[in-house]
Amino acid sequence: MRTFFKTLGMVSFLLFLACKASFAFSIDEATIQYRTYENENNDVCCSYLNISKNGSPIEEGDLRSITLADSGQNEIGISLMKFWLFDIYLYNCSSDTCNEYGPLPFSGVYIVPEEELAEGSYQFDVETADGQTHRVEQYYPGKLELPFVRSSSMSSRYENGALVLGWRNPDSEDNWFAVNELRIVLSYETENDMIYVTVPPGVNSIRIPAAVLDNEKAAFGSELSSWTIQTRAFDANGTNYARGYSGEKILEASDDTGEADDDDGDDSGGCFIGAVKAVQ
């Protein structure tokens, strides 16, 4: 009988460990960045934590608390903390060819501190609902105000099912030299789904093939509705520490006439549109 209870106890203990191990949380990315907007009233220093559970998205109820502190262990107040969960379809055109990935689920927390952060190291402490604690440290190079693409220069049109986007880069404005990447964000009618299109900073137009749009529509099941462009700067470790945001632009032209709603952008072509055509 004693052996039976010892065995039962061991089984219970192993089941307990298995249950504990089945909820493995991970802070996959921590970022502190300064964001400038076409509407300057929205300019903000903020951070976000990309958090997963067993490699899958978390739910808001998985988190109990998050604190932010500087290198001297001085806690910094948080004025806004917002949970986010969305699916991304990534169309990476950062080189001469474009590659599709997705849909990719992302989940985590967007944080705005009560004060503007100076250059330095900071730490985030995350406590999950089941009592686990996780700490991640992140270096912040300091405030950098990036120029942004103006929405008045952004144009769109459809050609045989492909989507052609054009814009004017702010390449004569302060800190353009620091821009490492442009990120086009195409949003669907469902707020939590989007396409991220990554292009080099010298590009001012791109053609997204009909086949790519069809794949993404099949994944998300809704129509594209609007788009924005981000300018992005990365530090030596590949951390995105500054962004500039255009205003939102509605995708209006969809009749295959070839006429854009606003023809300020240069949609005439160039190697980048050709590169995108090559992967159809």
N, C-alpha and C positions, 0 to 999 in steps of 0.2 A: 504494500500500500504506500509506504514511504517513497519507494522508487517511482510509483505512479505519479505522486504529487510533485516529485522533483522533475520528472519528465514534463508534466503539465506546466509547471512553473517555467521551465526552460522554453517550451513552445510559446507561452504567453510573452515571455521576454523577447524572443526572436520576432514575434508578430508585432510587438511594440516598436522594436528597432526598424522593422520593415515599414511600418506606418510613418515613423519619423523620417526615414530615408526617402519615402515616396513624395515628400514635399520639400524638395531641394530648391531654395530660392537663390537667385543670382542677380547681382547688379551688373548687367552686361555693358553698360555705358554710362558715364557720368560726364556732364558737360556744363561749364559755366561760360556764358557768352553775353556780349552786348548786341542788342538788336536796334537798328534804325529803321524807321518806316516812312513811307511816302506821307502818311499822316503823322507828323512829328510828335503829336500828343501821345502816341503809343510807344515812343522810344523807351527801352527798358533794359536793365541788367537782369538776367534771369538764368535759370539752370533747368536741366531735365535729367531724370534718371530713367534709363531703360531697364526694366526689371522683368525677369521671367521666372517661371516655376516649372521645374523639370523640362526646360527648353520650350515651354509654351507660355502664352500670355497669362498674366495674373488677372485677378478680379479686384475691384476696389476694396472688397471686404477682406482681402488677404493682408492688407496693411494696417498696422496699428498706429505708428507714429514715425515721423522723420524730423531729424534735427540737423542744423547746419552750424558749423563752428569754424573759426579761423585757426591758424597754426598755433596760437597761444591757448587753445581750448576755450576761447570766449564764444559763447553761443550767440548766433546772429538771428534776430527775429525774422519770421516769415510772414509776409503780408498776403500772399496768395499761394495756395497749393491746390492743384487741379489734376485729377486722375485722367488719363487718356488711354484709349484702346482703339486701334484702327488697323486696317489692312492696306498695304502699299504694293503697287506693281511698279517695279523699278525698270526703267529703260535707260541703261548706262551707255552714254555716247561720249565718254571722256577721252576716247582714243579715236582712231580712224574708222573703227567699226562699232556697231551698237549691239548690245546684248540685253536680252529680256530675263527678268527674274521675278518670280512671284506667282500668286500673291503671298506677301510676307507679313505676318502679324507682328505688331509692335504694341507694347503696353508699358506704362510707367507713370511718372508724376512730373508735372511742370511746376516749377517753384519760382516765386519772385521774392527776393529778400527785402526787408524793410529799408535797407540802406544800399547805396551803390558800393560795390565791392572794389577794393584796391587790388593791385597786383599781389599775388601771393598764393600760398597753398591753403586749401580748405578741405574740410572733411564732412561727409554725410553719414549719419547713423540712421539705419533703417531697422525698425522693429516690426516683425510680421505678426499676424493675429495669433499664430501658434507659439509665439514667444521667442522665435529665432531673432538674432541681432546680426546685422551686417554693416560693415564700415568700408567706405571707399574714400580715398583722398584724390583731390584733383587740383592741378595747378592752373591758375588763371593769369594770362599775360597782362591783363588790364583792359580798360575801355578802349575800343577802337571803333570809330564811327565810319562805317562803310557807305559809299554812295549806293544809290538804289536806281533800278530801272523805273522810269516814269510810265504809268499806265497809259498815258496819252500817246506813247510811242508804240504800244503793243497792238499787233494786228493778227487776225486769224482768217483762214479760209479752208474749205475742203476742196480737194481735187481727186476725183475718182475714188472717194472713200478715204483718202489719206488726209491728214490734218497738217496744214502748213502754218507755222507760227513765225512771226517776225517781231523785232523790237530794236530799239536804239540803246546801245550800251553807254553808260555814263563815264566814258573813258577819259574825259578831260577834267573830271572832278577829283577832289582831294581823296587820297587813299585808294584810288583805283588800282594802283600798283600792288596792293595787298590782296586783291581778289584772286583766289585760286580756282574758283569754280562758280558756274551758274547752275542753279537748280530750278527747273520749271516744275510747278506743282499744278497738275490738272485735277480738279475736284469733280466728283460725281454728285448727282442729286441727293444721294445718301451721304450724309456728312462725314461718315467714318471711313470712306473709301477714297483713294486717290492714286494718281500716277505720278511718280517722281521721274523726271527726265534730267539727266546730268550731262552738261556740256562744258567745254573749256571756256574761259572768259572772253576770248576773242571772237566767239561765234555770235552772230546776230540773227540767225534764222535756222529753222530745222523742219524737216518733213517727217512725220510719224506715219509709217505705212498703214494701210487699211487692215492688213493682217494682224498687226500688233493691236490696233484698236479693237478688232473683233475678239481677239484672245482676252483682252482685259474686260470687255463688255460681258463676255461669257462668264468670267470669274466673278464680276461684281453685280451683273444683272440690272444695271441702270445706265442712264445717259450722262455724258459729260456736260457740265453746266458752266464752269468758269475756270480761270487760271490766274496764277501769279508767278512772279520770277523773284528768286532770291540771289543776291550776291553773297558769296561765302569766303571766309578767310580761315585757314588752318595753321596751327602751330607745327613745330618740328615733329611732334608726336602724332600728327594727324587729327588733332582735336579741333573741331569747328568752334572757334571762340568769338566769332563776330559774323553778323549777317545784316544785309540790307534788304528790305521788303518793298516790292512794288505794291501799288494798290491792286485790288481785285478787278479783273476784266471778264466780262461775260463773253462766252463763245457764241457769237450770234450767226456768223456766216456758215450755212450748212447746205446750200443748194447746189453745190458743184459748179457755180458760175465762174469761179476763179476770182471773184471780187471780194476783197477783204473789207471788214467793217471799218477799218481805220488803217490807211496805207502808209503810215509813218515809218513802219519797220521795213527792213530790206529783206524781201522774200525772193529776190531774184535768183538765188541759188548759191553757188560756191561749192567748195569741196565737201562741206559738211552735209548738205542736202544730198549730194551724190553718194556719200558714204552710207547714209541711211538707206538710200535706194538699193545699194548693193546687197543688203542683207534681207531683202524681201524674198 
